[in-house]
Amino acid sequence: MLVALPLFFSEPITTLTDYAIALESLVFAGLLWQKPDRHPAVQGWVVAFLGVAIAAALGGTWHATPADWPEPTIRLLWQGMVLALGLASFGMLAGSVLSTVP
């Protein structure tokens, strides 16, 4: 007998994938931060990975939200995710520039 479980997330696979990306990005940021001889470019990439981790966590939460959540809450999650992606983009740009420009 097959029993259907109720869905707690509106998009469970996307939610779990986003949370996995957030965890992976935190691991990468932590590994880079632990380098004893950190080049300034590495700090940019740490910021980039932290931005991706925040964006993925907020995006996963956004994908998990049921349809009956208040609109301002859903909008705040989305806007926070977009801002975190901007932080990630800045970190990638800074890390790339610092590693290539003398």
N, C-alpha and C positions, 0 to 999 in steps of 0.2 A: 504494500500500500504506500503510495507516494503522498507525502504531506507537503503542502505548500507553506513555506514560512513567510510571514509578513515582511515586507521590505521596510527597513528603517531609514534607508537612504533613497533619495530620488534616483540617483545614478551610482550604484554601489561600486561597479568596476572602475569607473573614472575616479571616484572618491579615493579608493584604495591605491590606485596608480599615482594620484597626486600626492598622497601621503608618503608613498614609497620614494617618490622623487624628492620630497622635502627631507626625508631621513638621509637619503644618499647625498644630497647637497650639504647637509650638516656634517656628514662624515668627511666629505672632501674639504670643506672649510676647516674643520678641525685638524686634518692631516697637514694641510698647508700651513696653518697657524703654528704647528709644532716644529716646523723646520727651524733649526738653530741659526742658520745663516740666511735669514729672510731678505731677499731683494725687495726693494719698494714695489716692484711689479706684483709680487706675491700678495701683498696687502690688498691691491686692487682686485685680485682674483678671489681673495677671501671675502671681500665685500660682495663680489658678484655671486658667489655661491650662497652667501647668507641671504641675498636678495631673492635668489631662485627658491631657497628653502621657505622663506616667508610667503612668496607668491604661490608656491605649490600648496602650502598648508592652507592658505586662505582660499585658493581655488578649489581644493578638495572639500573644504567646508561649504563653499558655495554650491558645489555639485551635490552635497549631501542634504541641502536644505529642502524640507518639504514645501509644497506649494502654498501652504497656509501660513508661512512665516511672514512677519510684517515687511512690507516693501522697503522701508528705510534700512532695515537690518541687511537685507539681501543686497541693496545698493552699496552699503558701507563695505561689505565683504568684497564686492567686485571692485570698487574704487581702491581699496587697500591693496588688492592683488595687482592692479594696474600700476600703482605707485611703487610697489615692491619690484615689479618688472623693470620700472625705470631705474631703480637703484641697482638692479642686476646689470642693466645695460651700461650704466655709468661705470660700475666696477670692471666690466669687461673692457670697456674703452680705455679706462685708466691703466689697467694692467697691461693691455697691449701696447699702449703708447709708451709707458715706462719701460717696457722690455725692449722696445725697438729704437727709441730715440735716445741718442747719447746725452 
